[in-house]
């Protein structure tokens, strides 16, 4: 599915709860993780933005 027809989802923070709510978005064909906002942009945020969650 093209990005234009997909639901855009953003995550505020990427700790335990943020990660558990953002990871399912990555596997849904009709959703795209549009962005992650966190005060500490460490390796976890970088990996999810690039599409690798683990």
Buried (B, 14 or more C-beta within 10 A) or exposed (E): EEEEEBEEBEBEBBEEEBBEBBBEBBEEEEBBBEEBEBEEEEEBBEEBBEEEBE
